[in-house]
Every structure is written in structure tokens, then in C-alpha cells.
Amino acid sequence: MVSEWLLADPLGMRQSRANGAVSTYRVFVRDLDLRCSIGIHDHEKQPQRIRISAELVVADEPDISGDALGGVLNYSPIVKGIKAIATGGHINLVETLAERIIDFCFADRRVAAARIVVEKLDVYPDAGGVGVVIERRRSRAREAVFSS
């Protein structure tokens, strides 16, 4: 897994109110281990171990002035949504699971970009995992990148 993700860098990075520094606000769920019925083979139609990571770039800076949850993007509903999608019935492809998760994340209008990693952990005994990475950003973010 890549240790640093730079997709947010061209997405209209903002000046911090405090000192003029450039800032990006991200929310992440890293290495969520679940059991999921996923795969095209008969032996995969029972729950197997998967690992999911999600990193979301938030369009607005967090409002932490009141130290209240309402001013930030809460990761708890993200975790609950990922769990519901992953355990909601058999899925053939890891790509399908990743797309469903990224669509769920983009239901929150504050999300400007997202990166979803889905790994099947027990496919090959000599590999830590196999899977996919899907990255997406809103079209308005793309327009901002290419219009300058």
C-alpha cells in the first residue's frame, strides 16, 4: 500500500486561517478487516477475509471552533456504511465492492475526492493481499485543476 496519497494536492488547497500555510482536510478509515462473501468461484461464496481502507478529501476545512462533531466529517457513519455494503450479500468482484463504497462516500456533498482500497487477504498464501484501488474526484474539483 502506498504510504502517502497526493490526490488532494491539486484540489484547490486552502490557506490556513492561522498562519497562511496550505492545508488539506482528509478523513480516513484504515485497514478495516471484515468477512465478506466475494468472488466468482464457488468456494468464494462463503465469507472470507477482506481489508478495506478509505481516504476522503473534504472540500471544506473543518469547523473546530466549538470542538463539536457537527463541524467535521464524522468517520463513524463511513465505517457503518462500509460494513453494511460489504455484508449486504454476495458480490462477485472486488471492483464492484470498491465502486459501491466510493459511491456511498460521495453521497456526502462535502467529499471532494476519495480513494478506496479493497484487498482479499487469503487468495494466495505467499501474498499479503490482492485487490484494487479506485480513486475518484468530483468534476468540479477536476475543473478547478484544469482551469488554472
Secondary structure, 3 states (H helix, E strand, C coil): CCCCCCCCCCCCCEECCCCCCEECEEEEEEEEEEEECECCCHHHCCCEEEEEEEEEEECCCCCCCCCCHHHCCCHHHHHHHHHHHHCCCCECCHHHHHHHHHHHHHCCCCEEEEEEEEEECCCCCCCCCEEEEEEEECHHHHHHHHHC
